[in-house]
Amino acid sequence: MRSSRSLRRLAPIALLAIALALAACSDPQTTVDPKSDFADDIQFVYLLTFWLGMAVFIGILALTIGLAFWYRERPGRVAKQIHGNTRLEIVWTLIPVVLVVVMAVPTWQVIADSSKPAPDDALRVNAIGRQWWFEFQYDLDNDGEYDDLITANELHIPAGRPVTFSLLADDVIHSFWVPQLAGKVDMVPGHVNDLWFTPHEDAARAEAYLGQCAEFCGTAHANMRFRVFVDTPEGFDAWVANEQADGAEPADELAQLGQELFLTPVWTLPGGGGGILGCTGCHTVAGAPGAVGKIGPNLTHVGSRSTIAAGILDTNFENLVAWISNPDREKPGADYNDDTARFMPAFETVLTREQIEAIAVYLLGLQ
Ligand code: CUA
């Protein structure tokens, strides 16, 4: 008795705590605010299934409560025994069959629609999953070569125009998912999956749509994110023009020093025990002599991206210094130091703090 009374007293407090916790939730990765035709279709199937399920839930609950009330034990009433009821059995078999058909037909329709080839005027992009970041290669002139523009972890697409992705992977299986736009479709090594959608005309906004790898792909899977910026057509053209330009020349002496350090091919380890590759062993900066590495993200316009390290750090001086100093410390699970297949050394072992700061200034200037 006492415990149930204290439970009753605790219930409002628990409810208040849940309400406060929910009020603190923002919803940048919501799946119920679609901003493309593909996401609309998924939303339609989801809501259809949800409301049918809700109708079944309420119907069963009402029947359970109603029957328990109507047929409760009453003095003088004796329960009537029955053996089978064919009509009832037909009804409760038919109702689920009808519900499943009502859900299945539109689901098949959506699957068939999303499997159709993309329209000819679609913007073509290769999206490549890597441990643990995304590369995006654009075929802007539609010549079958995805070499017109290469960027990493941040994607720009124009509102109102279809965009078609060839989804690829370099090492293990990843998955492309932008809850408000499209997905989840796996990125499988040695196999191309296609995915296309048209962002709504009014989907353009300054804020990014958040994307996320949706297939467990190793210890840093949770830190493999990307951002999709839906631009106005004019905004997209301006972004393309900027991205196709060479990397900016250093603006001052410090950036100049940073560029020289960035372009140094090999660093000797302290004590002379061999060397490690410099930045250009893995990274490209278009126009900078010798900066043609392809293993890591293309950095030609890294200063203009809102984040670094696959969406986990804001692009700013402190984060760039921290990242170059020791990426493993900033991205738990990446083990970039230990794994030669995705080598990003802790440059604090070969460079001074001042040298790393100069490189960060140079990179920030690559707008
Ligand atoms: Cu890539 Cu999970």
Residues whose N, C-alpha, C, O or C-beta is under 5 A from the ligand:
A	BS01	CUA	I173 H174 S175 C213 A214 E215 F216 C217 H221 M224
